[in-house]
């Protein structure tokens, strides 16, 4: 899940919530394209 921050950066959050109901921060990126690229890398790693 990618969200835009008030600073203009993009952050990837996990889809699942932890025991406190919060989502894990999986990285912050300057551009949406960079965040999408990293999210694809995460999905690849999870399934290989």
Beta strands, then each sheet from edge to edge (+ up, - down):
strand 1: 2-4
strand 2: 10-17
strand 3: 23-29
sheet 1: 1+ 2- 3+
end
